Amino acid sequence: MLFVAVVGSGPSGVYTAQALLQQSLVPDVRVHVLDRLPTPYGLVRYGVAPDHEKIKSLQNSLRAVLEDERVTFVGNVGVGGADGVSPARLAELYHAVVYCVGASADRALAVPGEGLPGSYSATRFVSWYSAHPDIGTDPFAQDALAARSAVVIGVGNVAVDVARILARGAGELRRTDVPRAALRALEESRVREVHIVGRRGPSQARFTTKELRELGALPGARVVVDPTELALDPAYAAPDGLPGALPLPAVVRRNLEVLRGWSVGGGVEAAGDMPGGAPGSADTVRRIRLRFFLRPVELLERGGRVAGVRFARTAPDGAGGVRDTGRYEDVEAQLVLRAVGYRGVELPGLPFDPVHGTVPHAAGRVLRGGVPSPGEYVAGWIKRGPTGVIGSNRSCAKETVASLLADAAALTRRTAADDPLAELREWGLRPVEWAGWLSIERAEAKLGRSLGRGPVKIPDWAGLLAAARDENG
């Protein structure tokens, strides 16, 4: 028998377990999927926007893997932290361990004023409306959503997600699993204008066309794009590709087409023209402005909190990057959300490359001192960095599993525990298994029924663990 622990129950972890189950080289495989949280699915549960129901339905395929009789979900077990299991001790329990711990830190802007009240990472905002228990009932959003104008710095899908949630009517979110405190705060939100700002041009933006188009489909919201900013991008004037250059990728061409449609008349609106409507009223209109070629240089302060963002105007440098033009623009904002990328976090006990934010590896084999470490593997963002979409984790996991299977003969000669869960309990941990997760699901469905909604997420550690221990749901 080959006994494998997979650390992380998000897509990369579950795809790793699935690849182990589907292979035929080692007929008898058992997989424990460990997670620090008492709930499975990782970013599919806590990172995908609540109104993206089709993507969230990926939980169904992940669920099928975790319900396989050869797989055991082991929640509420941290690895590498002060209260968890060290990689060294974990290696005593299993023939092999695959770390699929993602990239949980957000990148900073590194500009003056970034630490002012009213300045947050988009990660924190996403975790709040997704009911991540590490955020719980954090009251920061009630203060943040008192803002009239918000700036989202970044032009990827996360930036578009948070802008869409800020601009979407709370009534539309009642049918989702948004926790009740977050829904209440969104109902009382005073945000009426949202700026999505990138330092480069629209052809370098990282959002997908589907995400972009969703902004234009929001009831009660208007998207504004300045045609003069679009025209600064050489690719905008040559959608079929620049002379002597490769054709533009299809997604870029589609994005430019959408932005071109929105830009008609966009340059004539005054930057300070604020739509009216009382909070929560049916006639409230929100405006979404997509801005390009603006690099944040400072967050401005008034009364001890964020009052705006000072941007340096940039322009293409002819080599695929941008240069500063020496001109600046201030944008009013009482809320600033940075969405400029994620970064891997060192897991104590594993080697770490601080430059790339990843664990050094060779085809998924963890390298210690440049040499493969027997029985230690990585997959997902901690392996390759925060790149790709959810589906990218499948091929990444298959590569790692191929390396693991090539090592299987040597791995099965290692000692593994007969009952790793019993060992974990002896070490003082209280694992939440699949039955506990099903109890959480029942509790969330019951909570939703009491509120006249579908299932509603439990947002705090105490509530989740209490639900997991309640066999009657």
C-alpha positions, 0 to 999 in steps of 0.5 A: 500500500502507498499511503499519501498525505495531500496538504490542502483541499483546494483544486490543486490538492484534490486534483493531486488526489484524483491523479493518484486514484486514476493511475494504474502503476500502484494498485493500492493507494490511500490518500489523506487530504489535510486542511487547516480549515474544517471545510474543504475546497480552498479558494473555490469556497473562499475565493470565488465570488459568490455570484459566480455560481457556475465556477462555485459548482466546481465543488461538485466535482471536487466533492466526488473525489473527496467522497471516494472510499480511498480518500479521507478528508482531514480538516482542522489540521494545520501543517507547519504552524505553531499549533499544527504538525511539522513537515518532519512529523508528517513525514513519519506518518505517510510514505509521501506528502504533497504540499498544495498550500497555495499562495496566501499572501497579497502583494503590497503597493509599497507606497506612502500611506498604504497603511492608512485606515481605509486601505486594504488588500482585496484578499481581505475584502474577498475573505470577508464576503466569502466568510473565511473564518480567519476574517470572521465577523471583522467589522472593517467592512462596515467602516470601509463601505461608508466610502462614497468612492473606491479605488481598486488598484489592479486589472486582473480578475480579482480586481474585477470581482471586488469592483463588481461586488461593490457595485452590485445591489445587495438584493441580488446577493441574497440568493448566494451564500454571502454571510448575513453580516456581510449582506447587511453591510453591503445593503447599507453601502454608500459606495457610488463610484468605483475606479479600477486602475492599472499602471499599463494599458488595456492590452496588458490587463489580466482580466478575462473577457467574461469577467469584464463583460459582467461589469456592463451587465450589472443592473443599476451600474454604468461603466465608463472608459476614457477613449484617450487612455485607450488610445495610448495603447498601440495595440488598441489602434491595431487590434489585428497586431502591430506590424512585424509583431505576433497577432494579439491573443484572442482574449486581448482582442475581445477585451479591447472590443468590449472596452471600445464599446464602453468608451463612446462618450466616456471621456466627456464625463467629469471625474467628480460627477457623482451619481445620486440615490440614497443607500439601498434605494431602488434608483441608486446608480453606481458608476464603474470607471476603468482607468489605464496608464496610472501608477499609484505613488501615494495614498492621500490622507485626510482626518487620519484616513485615506482620502484619495490616491495620487497616480503618476501618469505613465505611457508605453515605453516601446519595449512592452513596459511603461515610463513615467511622464512626469504628470500626476493625477489625484483620484478621490477615494475613501476606500482603496483595495489593492489587487496586484497579485498573490505571493507564496508564504514560507511553510516552516520546515520546508525549503523556500525561495523568497524571490519567487515565493515558491518551494524549490522543486524538480518536476514537483519533487521538493529540493533540499540543498538542491537534492530531491527530498525523499517523500516530499512533493509540491503542486499548485501555486506553491510549486509554480507561483500564482499563475494560471486558472483553476484548471491549470492545477490539473496538469500541474498535479499530474506532473507531480504525481508522475514524479511520485509514482516514479519514486513509489518503489522506494517510498513504500519501503519507508515506514508509515503509520498504521493509523495516522489519524490516531497519531494526530489525535495523540498529538492533541489535534482534533481532526474534522473528517467528512462527516463533520463537514457534512454537519457543517453543510447541514447547519449552513442549510438550516441557517439559510432556511431560517433567513428565507435564503439558500445555504448561508455560510457560517463565518467564524471558527467557533461556529464551524467547529460547533457545527462539525461536532453536532452530528444532528446538524 
